[in-house]
Amino acid sequence: MADAYCSDCKRTTEVVFDHSAGDTVCSECGLVLESHSIDETSEWRTFANESGDNDPVRVGGPTNPLLTDGGLSTVISKPNGVTSDFLSSSLGRWQNRGSNPDRTLILAFKTIATMSDRLGLVATIKDRANEIYKKVEDQKSSRGRNQDAILAACLYIACRQEDKPRTVKEICSVANGATKKEIGRAKEYIVKQLELEKGQSVEMGTIHAGDFMRRFCSNLGMTNQAVKAAQEAVQKSEEFDIRRSPISIAAAVIYIVTQLSDDKKPLKDVSLATGVAEGTIRNSYKDLYPHILKIIPNWYAKEEDLKNLSSP
């Protein structure tokens, strides 16, 4: 029941919606205010003969252009009852015997989707990883290799190409047992295969220390002010010739910023949040220390506070 304006009653009255006919009817005078309206809600009607654990959804998943049949396949349902005719049971058996050419791809795409969900990656990265794996699989050269490492490497490359890089250690944490060394080898192999296919070098995207800042700071529970200071410090650090990996620089900057705040974080916590070894953070801190007055923003810390920082 809802309210609507009735032209015959000349006022707002209660109306009744007739779902079978799609009509909106005035409850007082019976005037049909709207006819053949479209119900845009989900249709939870099952067309199966038996009732039980049947899925009432009438449509399948979206089409997938990477699969041979676009992901639109036909499944022969099991016959009803205990006694079934010979034709139905034979069709069911033949369907099970038939080999699906996309079975390997479907399983791989499911694994990539699971890893993406666990890392909180967006759909565009997942789709890019699927495309990369499809290209490698079409060359039929990945047989005998560690498939978990291949899939993890596809996801790593996709993150790089979409400018949302993840560390190898982060990818390794969801790679179903594949080691960092195996993922590294798989990445080199995939890049080589893609270069052979394209006939040119593969664009991987440049990694910057700032790409990891928000995620690492969030893992440590830092304040917005501290996060902003860390991001500015990382951008200024790129002006100097600091020969350290972007991840190591990001970890060292976070450690410095936390030491200048009221909520100081021990080196062990920074190491756990960033995945960078404590010794690596110390060495990166040592390289950043001579430039610390120019790197840390003036609004965040005074010159006296910077000079009072413990020297590496």
N, C-alpha and C positions, 0 to 999 in steps of 0.2 A: 504494500500500500504506500502511495505517495501522493503529494499534492500537485495539482496543475490547474491552469485556468481553463474553464469550460465556456465555450462561446454561446451555448444555449442557456446555461444557468447564469451567465454574466458574472461569474465570480469564481474564486478558487475553490475547487472541491477535491475530494479524495478520488484517486483513479486506481483502477485495477489493471494489471498487465496480464494479458492472456498469452502465455508462453507458446501454446500450440499453434495459435493463429498469428502471433506477432502483433496483436492489437492492444492499444491503450484505451481503456473504456472508462467513461465517467461513472462513478458508483451511484449517482443520484438520478440522472436522466437516461443513462445507457448510451450516450452518444460516443461513437468511436472517434477519439481525438487523433489517433495516429494508427496507421495500418501497415502491415508487412515491415515492421521495424526489424533491424538486424541485431541479434544478440551477439555481442562481441566477447562474451565470457567463454571460458573453456567448456567444451562439450564432453562431459564425463559419462558417456554412454558406451557400453560394451556390446559388440555384435557377436560375441561368442555364444555358443549354445550352452556351455556349462558355466556354472558360477563357481568361483573359488579365487585362486590367486591370479586371475587374468588381469593384465594391464589394460585399463579402459582407454588409454590414449590411442587416438586413431592415426596419429602420424609418427614417423620415425625421426631420426636425427637429421641435421642439416646435410646437404650434399657436400662431398669432399672431392674436389677436382684431382687430388693426388692419387685416388683409388681408381681402379680400372672401370668399375661400374658407377663411379661417382658416389659410392657409399649407399646406393639404393639397391638392395638385394631382396630376393624373395625367399621366405622361409615357409616350408610345408609343416603345418602344425600336426601334432600327434593326433591319431584318431580317437574318437570319443568312446568311452566305455572300455570294458575289458576285452570284449570280442570285437574285432575289427576286420574289415574286408581286406583281401589280399592286395588290392591296388594301393590303398593308402599306406599300408605297412611297407610295401616295396618302395614306394616313392620316398618315404621317410628314410629307409635304409640307404637308398642311392644318394640322397642328399648328404647324409653323413659321410658316405664314402668319397664323394666328390671333393677334390682338393680346391680350396679357395686360393687363387693366385695372390690375393692381397692379405692373406692371413698374417704373414710376417710383418707387413706394413702396419696393419691394424694393431698388433701387439706392441710394435715399436712406438706408434703414436700414443697409445695408452700409457706407456712407460714415460714418455716425454711429458705428457699431460700431468702425470702424477708428480714428477720431479718439479715441474713448473709451479704446481699448486703448493708444494712444500716450501718452495723458495719465494712464493708470492709474486710470481712474474705475470705480466700482462699477456693477453691472448696473442698480440702481434709477435712477441718473442717466441711463444710456443709454435705459432704457424711458421715462422721463419726456420725454427729448428726442424720442423716436419719437412719443409722443402729441402733443406740441406741433406737430411737423411735420405729422402727419396732420390736425390741426385746421386748420392753415393751408392745406394742400393741398386740403381739402374745400371751401374757399371759392373755389377756382379763381382767386385774385387774385394769385398769386405768379409767374405766367407772365411771362417777359421779364426777370425779375430774376436777379441772380447767385445761382445755386443753392448754390454753395460757401459764400457769405456767409450765406445763409438757414439752411443746416444748422449752420454754426458758431454762429450766433446762437441757434438752438434749444438747442444744447448749453450755451451760456453761461447761458441762462435756466434750463435744467434744473439746472445746478450751483447757481445762486442759490436756486432754490426748494427744493432738497434740503439747504440750509445747508452746502454744500461748494463755496464759490465759487472760481472760477479767474479770473485776470486776463485782460483782453482780449488781452494780448500772448501769454499762454500758449495761449489758444484759437487765436490767429492763427498760431502756430507749426505747427499741425497742420491748418490750414484750406485746404490745397491752393491756395495763392496768393492767397486773399482778404485784403485789407488791413484794418487796424484801422478805418479810416473806413467801409469797406463793411460790416463786421460791426456797427459801431455803428448805421448806418442800417437794416440788416436787423433789428436788435434792436428799434429803435423801431417799425418797421413791424409786426413780429410782435406786440408788446405791444398796438399799436393794434387789430390784427385780433382778438386774443383778447378785448380789452375790448368790441369790437362784438358778438362772439358771446355773451359772458356778460352784457353789459349792466351791468357793474361793473368797477372797477379790478382789475388783475391783481396778486396778491401776489407780490412778487419776493424778499422776505427782506432783512434788513439785513446789510450787510457790516461786519464788525469786523476790526480789525487782527490780532487773535488767530487769525483763521481761516487766515492765511497763515504764521504763525510756524514751525510744525513743518516745513513743506515748505521754506521759505526757509533755516532753520537746517540742515536736512539737506543742502541743496545746498552749504552752506559747510563741512560736516563739523564742526560745533561739538559740544562735549562736552555731556553730559546736564545738567550743572550750569549751563552757560551757556544752554542752551535753557530750562531752568526759570526762570532769572533773567529772560530776555527775555520769557517769557510773563507773569510777574508784573508786569514793568515796563509792558507793553502794557496790561494790565488797569487799572493805576493811572493810566496816561496818559488814560484815558477820563473821569477825574474832572475834568480840566482842559479849558478851551475852546481846543483846538488846532485851528485851521481848516486842516487838511490831510487829504488822502485817507487812508483806512485803510492802503493799500499803502505810501504814503510814510512814514507813522508807523512801520509795521512795519520798513521798511528802516532808518530812522534809529535805532530802538531797537536793532536788531541791530548796527549800526555802533558804537553807544555801548558795548554789552555786550562786543563783541570788543576794543575799545580798553582795557577794564578787565581783560581776561584776559591770560594769558601768551602765548596764540596770537593775536596781533593780526592783523586782516585789513585790507588796504588798501581804500580806498574803491572802487577799481575792481572788486575781487572781489565786494564787497557789491552793487554795481550790476549785475554780471553775474548773480549768483545770484537777485536779486529782480526784475530787469527794470525797475528804477527808475533814471532818469538821475542821474548824479553831482551835478549842480547841484540837483536836486530833493531829494536826500538831505541836502545841505549846508543848504538852506533849512529843511527839516524839523528838522534837528539844531539850528539856530539857534532855532526856536520851542520845542523841548523843553528847551534848556539852562537856562532860568530855573527849571524845575521838577525838575531832575535829582536833587536831594537827596531829593525825595519820591517819585520814580518808581523809581529803582534800589533793589532790596531791600538792607537793612542787612547781611544775612548774606553777600551776594555781594561788596560793596565797601565799604570804610571811607570816612568823610567826607573824610579827607585825600586818598584816591585820586580821589574825585570832584572835589575842588577842583583837583587837578593836571591834570585833563583840559584839553586845549587848547580855549580859547574859540573859538566860531565866528567 
